[in-house]
Amino acid sequence: MDKAAMSMALLRLLSGSLEITAALVMIRFNDVQKALVVNSMLALVGPMILISTTAIGLVGISDKLSPVKFLWITVGVGCLLIGILRK
């Protein structure tokens, strides 16, 4: 299997495991304030996973992309991040 694809999949498995763990913690605490804190921590992790998996994918296919396509992908990811992180 391709190393980049395996790395991306492992990061997504880690992200999913964190989501499930966070849900279990929220259920365990059974408190809205604590659940919001846990949810806020997840809001920080999500974009980091997105950036990491995208970067690994781009490095994995960088030899197959023209500079213009690489620029468009970078602009698209930037727009996603602006949309996610802006209030």
MMTF fields as JSON, N, C-alpha, C and O atoms, coordinates in Angstrom:
{
  "mmtfVersion": "1.0.0",
  "mmtfProducer": "UNKNOWN",
  "numBonds": 347,
  "numAtoms": 348,
  "numGroups": 87,
  "numChains": 1,
  "numModels": 1,
  "chainsPerModel": [1],
  "groupsPerChain": [87],
  "chainIdList": ["A"],
  "bondAtomList": [4, 2, 8, 6, 12, 10, 16, 14, 20, 18, 24, 22, 28, 26, 32, 30, 36, 34, 40, 38, 44, 42, 48, 46, 52, 50, 56, 54, 60, 58, 64, 62, 68, 66, 72, 70, 76, 74, 80, 78, 84, 82, 88, 86, 92, 90, 96, 94, 100, 98, 104, 102, 108, 106, 112, 110, 116, 114, 120, 118, 124, 122, 128, 126, 132, 130, 136, 134, 140, 138, 144, 142, 148, 146, 152, 150, 156, 154, 160, 158, 164, 162, 168, 166, 172, 170, 176, 174, 180, 178, 184, 182, 188, 186, 192, 190, 196, 194, 200, 198, 204, 202, 208, 206, 212, 210, 216, 214, 220, 218, 224, 222, 228, 226, 232, 230, 236, 234, 240, 238, 244, 242, 248, 246, 252, 250, 256, 254, 260, 258, 264, 262, 268, 266, 272, 270, 276, 274, 280, 278, 284, 282, 288, 286, 292, 290, 296, 294, 300, 298, 304, 302, 308, 306, 312, 310, 316, 314, 320, 318, 324, 322, 328, 326, 332, 330, 336, 334, 340, 338, 344, 342],
  "bondOrderList": [1, 1, 1, 1, 1, 1, 1, 1, 1, 1, 1, 1, 1, 1, 1, 1, 1, 1, 1, 1, 1, 1, 1, 1, 1, 1, 1, 1, 1, 1, 1, 1, 1, 1, 1, 1, 1, 1, 1, 1, 1, 1, 1, 1, 1, 1, 1, 1, 1, 1, 1, 1, 1, 1, 1, 1, 1, 1, 1, 1, 1, 1, 1, 1, 1, 1, 1, 1, 1, 1, 1, 1, 1, 1, 1, 1, 1, 1, 1, 1, 1, 1, 1, 1, 1, 1],
  "groupList": [{"groupName": "MET", "atomNameList": ["N", "CA", "C", "O"], "elementList": ["N", "C", "C", "O"], "formalChargeList": [0, 0, 0, 0], "bondAtomList": [1, 0, 2, 1, 3, 2], "bondOrderList": [1, 1, 2], "singleLetterCode": "M", "chemCompType": "L-PEPTIDE LINKING"}, {"groupName": "ASP", "atomNameList": ["N", "CA", "C", "O"], "elementList": ["N", "C", "C", "O"], "formalChargeList": [0, 0, 0, 0], "bondAtomList": [1, 0, 2, 1, 3, 2], "bondOrderList": [1, 1, 2], "singleLetterCode": "D", "chemCompType": "L-PEPTIDE LINKING"}, {"groupName": "LYS", "atomNameList": ["N", "CA", "C", "O"], "elementList": ["N", "C", "C", "O"], "formalChargeList": [0, 0, 0, 0], "bondAtomList": [1, 0, 2, 1, 3, 2], "bondOrderList": [1, 1, 2], "singleLetterCode": "K", "chemCompType": "L-PEPTIDE LINKING"}, {"groupName": "ALA", "atomNameList": ["N", "CA", "C", "O"], "elementList": ["N", "C", "C", "O"], "formalChargeList": [0, 0, 0, 0], "bondAtomList": [1, 0, 2, 1, 3, 2], "bondOrderList": [1, 1, 2], "singleLetterCode": "A", "chemCompType": "L-PEPTIDE LINKING"}, {"groupName": "SER", "atomNameList": ["N", "CA", "C", "O"], "elementList": ["N", "C", "C", "O"], "formalChargeList": [0, 0, 0, 0], "bondAtomList": [1, 0, 2, 1, 3, 2], "bondOrderList": [1, 1, 2], "singleLetterCode": "S", "chemCompType": "L-PEPTIDE LINKING"}, {"groupName": "LEU", "atomNameList": ["N", "CA", "C", "O"], "elementList": ["N", "C", "C", "O"], "formalChargeList": [0, 0, 0, 0], "bondAtomList": [1, 0, 2, 1, 3, 2], "bondOrderList": [1, 1, 2], "singleLetterCode": "L", "chemCompType": "L-PEPTIDE LINKING"}, {"groupName": "ARG", "atomNameList": ["N", "CA", "C", "O"], "elementList": ["N", "C", "C", "O"], "formalChargeList": [0, 0, 0, 0], "bondAtomList": [1, 0, 2, 1, 3, 2], "bondOrderList": [1, 1, 2], "singleLetterCode": "R", "chemCompType": "L-PEPTIDE LINKING"}, {"groupName": "GLY", "atomNameList": ["N", "CA", "C", "O"], "elementList": ["N", "C", "C", "O"], "formalChargeList": [0, 0, 0, 0], "bondAtomList": [1, 0, 2, 1, 3, 2], "bondOrderList": [1, 1, 2], "singleLetterCode": "G", "chemCompType": "PEPTIDE LINKING"}, {"groupName": "GLU", "atomNameList": ["N", "CA", "C", "O"], "elementList": ["N", "C", "C", "O"], "formalChargeList": [0, 0, 0, 0], "bondAtomList": [1, 0, 2, 1, 3, 2], "bondOrderList": [1, 1, 2], "singleLetterCode": "E", "chemCompType": "L-PEPTIDE LINKING"}, {"groupName": "ILE", "atomNameList": ["N", "CA", "C", "O"], "elementList": ["N", "C", "C", "O"], "formalChargeList": [0, 0, 0, 0], "bondAtomList": [1, 0, 2, 1, 3, 2], "bondOrderList": [1, 1, 2], "singleLetterCode": "I", "chemCompType": "L-PEPTIDE LINKING"}, {"groupName": "THR", "atomNameList": ["N", "CA", "C", "O"], "elementList": ["N", "C", "C", "O"], "formalChargeList": [0, 0, 0, 0], "bondAtomList": [1, 0, 2, 1, 3, 2], "bondOrderList": [1, 1, 2], "singleLetterCode": "T", "chemCompType": "L-PEPTIDE LINKING"}, {"groupName": "VAL", "atomNameList": ["N", "CA", "C", "O"], "elementList": ["N", "C", "C", "O"], "formalChargeList": [0, 0, 0, 0], "bondAtomList": [1, 0, 2, 1, 3, 2], "bondOrderList": [1, 1, 2], "singleLetterCode": "V", "chemCompType": "L-PEPTIDE LINKING"}, {"groupName": "PHE", "atomNameList": ["N", "CA", "C", "O"], "elementList": ["N", "C", "C", "O"], "formalChargeList": [0, 0, 0, 0], "bondAtomList": [1, 0, 2, 1, 3, 2], "bondOrderList": [1, 1, 2], "singleLetterCode": "F", "chemCompType": "L-PEPTIDE LINKING"}, {"groupName": "ASN", "atomNameList": ["N", "CA", "C", "O"], "elementList": ["N", "C", "C", "O"], "formalChargeList": [0, 0, 0, 0], "bondAtomList": [1, 0, 2, 1, 3, 2], "bondOrderList": [1, 1, 2], "singleLetterCode": "N", "chemCompType": "L-PEPTIDE LINKING"}, {"groupName": "GLN", "atomNameList": ["N", "CA", "C", "O"], "elementList": ["N", "C", "C", "O"], "formalChargeList": [0, 0, 0, 0], "bondAtomList": [1, 0, 2, 1, 3, 2], "bondOrderList": [1, 1, 2], "singleLetterCode": "Q", "chemCompType": "L-PEPTIDE LINKING"}, {"groupName": "PRO", "atomNameList": ["N", "CA", "C", "O"], "elementList": ["N", "C", "C", "O"], "formalChargeList": [0, 0, 0, 0], "bondAtomList": [1, 0, 2, 1, 3, 2], "bondOrderList": [1, 1, 2], "singleLetterCode": "P", "chemCompType": "L-PEPTIDE LINKING"}, {"groupName": "TRP", "atomNameList": ["N", "CA", "C", "O"], "elementList": ["N", "C", "C", "O"], "formalChargeList": [0, 0, 0, 0], "bondAtomList": [1, 0, 2, 1, 3, 2], "bondOrderList": [1, 1, 2], "singleLetterCode": "W", "chemCompType": "L-PEPTIDE LINKING"}, {"groupName": "CYS", "atomNameList": ["N", "CA", "C", "O"], "elementList": ["N", "C", "C", "O"], "formalChargeList": [0, 0, 0, 0], "bondAtomList": [1, 0, 2, 1, 3, 2], "bondOrderList": [1, 1, 2], "singleLetterCode": "C", "chemCompType": "L-PEPTIDE LINKING"}],
  "groupTypeList": [0, 1, 2, 3, 3, 0, 4, 0, 3, 5, 5, 6, 5, 5, 4, 7, 4, 5, 8, 9, 10, 3, 3, 5, 11, 0, 9, 6, 12, 13, 1, 11, 14, 2, 3, 5, 11, 11, 13, 4, 0, 5, 3, 5, 11, 7, 15, 0, 9, 5, 9, 4, 10, 10, 3, 9, 7, 5, 11, 7, 9, 4, 1, 2, 5, 4, 15, 11, 2, 12, 5, 16, 9, 10, 11, 7, 11, 7, 17, 5, 5, 9, 7, 9, 5, 6, 2],
  "groupIdList": [1, 2, 3, 4, 5, 6, 7, 8, 9, 10, 11, 12, 13, 14, 15, 16, 17, 18, 19, 20, 21, 22, 23, 24, 25, 26, 27, 28, 29, 30, 31, 32, 33, 34, 35, 36, 37, 38, 39, 40, 41, 42, 43, 44, 45, 46, 47, 48, 49, 50, 51, 52, 53, 54, 55, 56, 57, 58, 59, 60, 61, 62, 63, 64, 65, 66, 67, 68, 69, 70, 71, 72, 73, 74, 75, 76, 77, 78, 79, 80, 81, 82, 83, 84, 85, 86, 87],
  "secStructList": [7, 7, 2, 2, 2, 2, 2, 2, 2, 2, 2, 2, 2, 2, 2, 2, 2, 2, 2, 2, 2, 2, 2, 2, 2, 2, 2, 2, 2, 7, 7, 2, 2, 2, 2, 2, 2, 2, 2, 2, 2, 2, 2, 2, 2, 2, 2, 2, 2, 2, 2, 2, 2, 2, 2, 2, 2, 2, 2, 2, 2, 4, 4, 4, 1, 7, 2, 2, 2, 2, 2, 2, 2, 2, 2, 2, 2, 2, 2, 2, 2, 2, 2, 2, 2, 7, 7],
  "xCoordList": [0.838, 0.0, 0.883, 1.988, 0.393, 1.113, 1.302, 0.365, 2.513, 2.807, 1.955, 1.488, 1.758, 0.956, -0.495, -1.101, -1.037, -2.42, -2.561, -3.55, -1.58, -1.611, -1.526, -2.244, -0.667, -0.541, -1.826, -2.258, -2.433, -3.695, -4.78, -5.542, -4.846, -5.856, -5.634, -6.593, -4.383, -4.09, -4.453, -4.96, -4.199, -4.596, -6.108, -6.609, -6.83, -8.295, -8.817, -9.806, -8.165, -8.541, -8.3, -9.116, -7.181, -6.89, -7.948, -8.435, -8.3, -9.316, -10.662, -11.34, -11.04, -12.302, -12.306, -13.315, -11.177, -11.061, -11.189, -11.815, -10.595, -10.723, -12.177, -12.648, -12.88, -14.291, -15.129, -15.953, -14.912, -15.662, -15.311, -16.192, -14.021, -13.601, -14.227, -14.683, -14.247, -14.846, -16.33, -16.837, -17.021, -18.447, -18.65, -19.572, -17.815, -17.915, -17.616, -18.256, -16.644, -16.33, -17.519, -17.868, -18.132, -19.31, -20.435, -21.085, -20.654, -21.686, -21.326, -22.187, -20.061, -19.604, -19.79, -20.295, -19.389, -19.504, -20.958, -21.349, -21.751, -23.162, -23.372, -24.235, -22.556, -22.616, -22.382, -21.412, -23.278, -23.2, -21.907, -21.287, -21.497, -20.283, -19.05, -18.209, -18.949, -17.808, -17.874, -16.842, -19.067, -19.222, -18.777, -18.174, -19.072, -18.626, -17.102, -16.514, -16.476, -15.008, -14.428, -13.501, -14.979, -14.512, -14.743, -13.875, -15.904, -16.225, -15.277, -14.878, -14.921, -13.984, -12.611, -11.95, -12.189, -10.904, -10.954, -9.979, -12.084, -12.232, -12.202, -11.706, -12.734, -12.735, -11.32, -11.084, -10.389, -8.987, -8.316, -7.46, -8.701, -8.076, -8.506, -7.69, -9.781, -10.312, -9.532, -9.112, -9.325, -8.551, -7.104, -6.529, -6.518, -5.143, -5.079, -4.143, -6.066, -6.115, -6.336, -5.702, -7.24, -7.489, -6.209, -5.88, -5.5, -4.26, -3.227, -2.558, -3.099, -2.097, -2.388, -1.494, -3.637, -3.957, -3.84, -3.385, -4.245, -4.124, -2.66, -2.283, -1.836, -0.409, 0.236, 1.018, -0.085, 0.474, 0.02, 0.817, -1.252, -1.763, -1.1, -0.762, -0.918, -0.274, 1.177, 1.654, 1.876, 3.253, 3.281, 4.168, 2.297, 2.231, 1.986, 2.443, 1.262, 0.976, 1.677, 1.372, 2.601, 3.245, 3.965, 4.025, 4.505, 5.196, 4.222, 4.643, 2.931, 1.929, 1.146, 0.366, 1.351, 0.584, 1.394, 2.599, 0.699, 1.344, 1.337, 0.523, 2.23, 2.254, 0.92, 0.542, 0.214, -1.071, -2.105, -2.832, -2.179, -3.122, -2.775, -3.66, -1.485, -1.044, -1.481, -1.922, -1.362, -1.785, -3.29, -3.735, -4.079, -5.535, -5.951, -6.861, -5.293, -5.604, -5.261, -6.025, -4.112, -3.706, -4.7, -5.045, -5.162, -6.156, -7.463, -8.09, -7.865, -9.091, -9.014, -9.965, -7.907, -7.724, -7.709, -8.271, -7.068, -7.066, -8.475, -8.813, -9.296, -10.694, -11.463, -12.258, -11.23, -11.873, -11.493, -12.348, -10.22, -9.755, -10.314, -10.692, -10.369, -10.953, -12.421, -12.879, -13.147, -14.538, -14.749, -15.728, -13.833, -13.942, -13.519, -14.18, -12.434, -11.842, -12.364, -12.208, -12.965, -13.489, -14.778, -15.57, -14.972, -16.203, -17.293, -18.394],
  "yCoordList": [-1.186, 0.0, 1.25, 1.243, 2.288, 3.549, 4.157, 4.188, 4.64, 5.202, 6.433, 6.611, 7.272, 8.481, 8.119, 8.687, 7.184, 6.762, 6.111, 6.339, 5.305, 4.667, 5.713, 5.62, 6.693, 7.757, 8.555, 8.885, 8.863, 9.608, 8.795, 9.333, 7.517, 6.654, 6.541, 6.564, 6.419, 6.326, 7.614, 7.564, 8.755, 10.026, 10.112, 10.577, 9.672, 9.691, 8.706, 8.991, 7.555, 6.62, 7.237, 7.082, 7.931, 8.628, 9.687, 9.808, 10.452, 11.493, 10.897, 11.419, 9.826, 9.173, 8.612, 8.68, 8.059, 7.538, 8.659, 8.483, 9.81, 10.965, 11.426, 11.79, 11.406, 11.809, 10.87, 11.325, 9.578, 8.605, 8.746, 8.71, 8.906, 9.091, 10.345, 10.336, 11.424, 12.671, 12.491, 13.007, 11.765, 11.512, 10.709, 10.99, 9.733, 8.934, 9.777, 9.613, 10.678, 11.579, 12.492, 12.722, 13.003, 13.863, 13.105, 13.64, 11.868, 11.047, 10.783, 10.831, 10.506, 10.202, 11.397, 11.243, 12.597, 13.793, 14.246, 14.747, 14.062, 14.438, 15.874, 16.145, 16.79, 18.201, 19.037, 18.823, 19.987, 20.78, 21.585, 21.659, 22.179, 23.0, 22.164, 22.576, 21.011, 20.132, 19.599, 19.432, 19.337, 18.866, 19.946, 19.64, 21.198, 22.294, 22.413, 22.71, 22.183, 22.216, 21.109, 21.337, 19.917, 18.782, 19.071, 18.802, 19.614, 19.941, 21.001, 20.94, 21.96, 23.009, 22.435, 22.865, 21.468, 20.825, 20.093, 20.097, 19.472, 18.787, 19.775, 19.462, 20.965, 21.984, 22.399, 22.85, 22.253, 22.547, 21.392, 21.605, 20.183, 18.999, 18.804, 18.429, 19.057, 18.825, 19.512, 18.849, 20.826, 21.5, 21.018, 20.984, 20.648, 20.142, 18.822, 18.588, 17.961, 16.69, 16.962, 16.333, 17.904, 18.265, 18.751, 18.31, 19.645, 20.176, 19.073, 18.991, 18.223, 17.153, 16.147, 15.791, 15.686, 14.691, 15.29, 14.621, 16.535, 17.19, 17.364, 17.133, 17.771, 17.95, 16.628, 16.577, 15.566, 14.253, 13.836, 13.333, 14.045, 13.701, 14.492, 13.951, 15.787, 16.629, 16.239, 16.231, 15.92, 15.461, 14.146, 13.913, 13.289, 11.997, 12.098, 11.246, 13.141, 13.273, 14.48, 14.854, 15.08, 16.297, 16.091, 17.013, 14.919, 14.669, 14.555, 14.653, 14.35, 14.195, 15.485, 15.557, 16.499, 17.742, 18.82, 18.96, 19.571, 20.75, 21.836, 21.787, 22.814, 23.9, 24.654, 25.1, 24.794, 25.504, 24.707, 25.281, 23.406, 22.568, 22.559, 22.605, 22.498, 22.534, 23.843, 23.842, 24.94, 26.246, 26.272, 26.769, 25.749, 25.725, 24.883, 25.257, 23.767, 22.926, 23.671, 23.641, 24.338, 25.107, 26.223, 26.451, 26.916, 27.974, 27.379, 27.964, 26.242, 25.594, 25.192, 25.401, 24.624, 24.243, 25.498, 25.506, 26.545, 27.806, 28.347, 28.817, 28.281, 28.724, 27.882, 28.412, 26.585, 25.704, 26.109, 26.206, 26.34, 26.706, 28.053, 28.219, 29.003, 30.307, 30.122, 30.708, 29.321, 29.063, 28.357, 28.614, 27.474, 26.716, 27.549, 27.516, 28.285, 28.943, 30.356, 30.863, 30.985, 32.338, 32.273, 31.341, 33.286, 33.323, 34.066, 34.192],
  "zCoordList": [0.0, 0.0, 0.0, 0.542, -0.599, -0.682, 0.708, 1.507, 0.997, 2.318, 2.621, 3.746, 1.618, 1.827, 2.144, 3.053, 1.399, 1.635, 3.013, 3.711, 3.401, 4.72, 5.825, 6.82, 5.662, 6.658, 6.78, 7.885, 5.652, 5.672, 6.375, 7.179, 6.073, 6.693, 8.199, 8.971, 8.617, 10.046, 10.782, 11.902, 10.165, 10.773, 10.916, 11.94, 9.909, 9.973, 11.023, 11.698, 11.164, 12.223, 13.601, 14.51, 13.746, 14.995, 15.273, 16.397, 14.249, 14.393, 14.791, 15.676, 14.149, 14.476, 15.887, 16.588, 16.298, 17.658, 18.68, 19.726, 18.379, 19.269, 19.368, 20.446, 18.244, 18.239, 19.12, 19.914, 18.973, 19.773, 21.253, 22.111, 21.547, 22.936, 23.531, 24.674, 22.754, 23.233, 23.524, 24.519, 22.665, 22.901, 24.184, 24.95, 24.42, 25.646, 26.881, 27.92, 26.769, 27.881, 28.172, 29.33, 27.118, 27.298, 28.008, 28.907, 27.598, 28.235, 29.695, 30.573, 29.943, 31.304, 32.226, 33.338, 31.78, 32.616, 32.776, 33.83, 31.716, 31.747, 32.236, 33.071, 31.689, 32.062, 30.806, 30.079, 30.56, 29.328, 29.26, 28.199, 30.356, 30.355, 30.025, 29.226, 30.632, 30.357, 28.926, 28.277, 28.442, 27.059, 26.073, 25.044, 26.387, 25.522, 25.497, 24.457, 26.635, 26.687, 25.815, 25.039, 25.951, 25.142, 23.666, 22.835, 23.338, 21.952, 21.403, 20.24, 22.228, 21.799, 21.488, 20.543, 22.28, 22.003, 20.663, 19.911, 20.371, 19.082, 17.927, 16.844, 18.16, 17.108, 16.732, 15.611, 17.644, 17.334, 16.605, 15.745, 16.948, 16.361, 14.91, 14.068, 14.613, 13.268, 12.157, 11.208, 12.248, 11.195, 11.103, 10.014, 12.233, 12.186, 11.43, 10.665, 11.64, 10.908, 9.42, 8.572, 9.102, 7.706, 7.031, 5.93, 7.68, 7.107, 6.936, 5.906, 7.954, 7.9, 6.798, 6.03, 6.715, 5.686, 4.292, 3.364, 4.141, 2.832, 2.451, 1.303, 3.41, 3.124, 2.727, 1.777, 3.445, 3.106, 1.709, 0.917, 1.412, 0.083, -1.024, -2.077, -0.773, -1.794, -2.014, -3.149, -0.95, -1.098, -1.87, -2.691, -1.595, -2.275, -3.769, -4.53, -4.203, -5.635, -6.267, -7.399, -5.545, -6.042, -7.367, -8.18, -7.599, -8.865, -10.037, -11.19, -9.771, -10.821, -11.08, -12.03, -10.241, -10.369, -11.072, -10.864, -11.904, -12.477, -11.41, -10.488, -11.521, -10.533, -10.429, -9.346, -11.551, -11.526, -10.728, -9.917, -10.948, -10.195, -8.71, -7.856, -8.412, -7.023, -6.365, -5.216, -7.076, -6.558, -6.314, -5.279, -7.242, -7.067, -5.859, -5.119, -5.669, -4.506, -3.223, -2.259, -3.213, -2.038, -1.743, -0.584, -2.773, -2.594, -2.054, -1.172, -2.57, -2.108, -0.642, 0.111, -0.24, 1.166, 2.041, 3.136, 1.555, 2.295, 2.497, 3.584, 1.455, 1.569, 2.58, 3.356, 2.572, 3.56, 4.981, 5.862, 5.187, 6.522, 6.962, 8.122, 6.055, 6.386, 6.781, 7.762, 6.029, 6.336, 7.667, 8.368, 8.007, 9.251, 10.463, 11.502, 10.334, 11.484, 11.751, 12.861, 10.779, 10.993, 11.775, 11.635, 12.604, 13.41, 12.716, 13.253]
}
